[in-house]
Amino acid sequence: MVFINGKKKICILGLGYIGLPTAAMFATHGHKIVGVDINQKIVDALNEGKITIYEPYLDILVHAAVTSGNLRGSTQPEEADAFIISVPTPITEEKAADMSYVEIAAESIVPYLRPGNLVILESTSPPGTVKNLLVPILEKSGLKIGTELLVAHCPERVLPGKILIELVENPRIIGGINQESAEAVRDLYRTFVKGEIYLTDATTAEMCKLMENTYRDVNIALANELALICENIGVSAWEVIKLANKHPRVNIHQPGPGVGGHCLAVDPWFIVEKVPDTAKLIKLSRIINDSMPMHVFERAKSILSAGPDTREPGTGEMAAHGSDGKKKVTILGITYKANIDDTRESPIIKLIELFEEQTDYEISIYDPHIAEYRHLAKDIYSAAHGSSLLILGVNHEAFSKVDFELLYKEMACPNILDTRNFWNGDMLSKLGFKYHLLGRG
Ligand code: SAJ
């Protein structure tokens, strides 16, 4: 028996940033979805039509899906037509893929597998995972893989912040363990995917997914290296990039305080792990991007040691040291990129930890997308009160509407270090700030 078209019951394992939107999307297109997660709180929230993460419009879609009766949560898998595994694949301290969640999820569905079922791995995985890890587990069902049980890798490609649009519009790659598997998965995803769907084998699909994020990581490393070079030779990397990108075949990426998120900062290591002696550029790029928080920290230290302890005469006085003699540093934005609530692998968290390791600094933080974190202030101005340096870590839209005159009054020393080229340096300098820009010497 093979997988046939029509409305299906689908069991989706892992209700995170990918599993939950995918579940809601299938459910609002008529399929019956059981969303499975080991976290009871996520399951309970889902059954009330609520979500525990932020992604634009996801709350509305999930609420609609649950209210329609097509989506419900459970901590246990059950019999279904298709199973989608979208659990995390974290990285270990040794920079190796931790595949334990995929293994546990795959083992958990074995008792429920029936002839004609489809098993899809969405989680980003090292090359060879479907063939060498997933298939051997699924074989325990006693079903013949490729005929009775169809298996494929269908990597997600959506950009956090634009997940719902990209789930529908992005082209997708589906890698089957055979052609029949790939075609069955294509037919299922076609229910809501409007982008082109390309079929290939499972290991090629795994490698494609990893290379997409590696391509971006390597290009960002090049931009970050350029930023360090420009700081050295006294020009602006931002100006160099803007002008160089006028060339029709050049697209230099943006430098910044480092690369975060669960994708770019992790996936290249899955390639390095497999072929450490060959993946030299990929590894070096990871090292360069991981070094950026330390670079920002060093620049911050040198700004703090060079600057005066109080403002220029006549512009107001405020103690630049707390009663304990510590200099206050304010950090705006702690998520791994703009306009999201995700702090996974955030370079700004690493920057905060570098400050915390020293006894000379007091840290204050503000991020409109984060409700709880240590040193968190209630707004920009209270975060900046008495501060000797403000570091703009994330270019959240909310930071485009700052009352800079008030900010100036709150700060003990009006030093700004912009790591994203987000603010207008000329305007800030006119207001009396000392504006420092990452990537400009
Ligand atoms: N960043 C830079 N400079 C840039 C672009 C990004 O420093 O020019 C930094 C960001 O600030 C952030 C990190 O890189 O810290 C990653 O951000 P991102 O927007 O590049 O990507 P992610 O991790 O949010 O999502 C990526 C996407 N992959 C690609 O664009 C190739 C997305 O399509 C994938 O689905 C996602 O990874 C994933 O889940 O793998």
Boltz pocket constraint, residues with backbone or C-beta under 6 A from the ligand:
constraints:
  - pocket:
      binder: B
      contacts: [[A, 124], [A, 156], [A, 157], [A, 158], [A, 159], [A, 160], [A, 212], [A, 213], [A, 216], [A, 220], [A, 253], [A, 254], [A, 255], [A, 256], [A, 257], [A, 258], [A, 259], [A, 260], [A, 261], [A, 262], [A, 263], [A, 264], [A, 336], [A, 337], [A, 338]]
      max_distance: 6.0
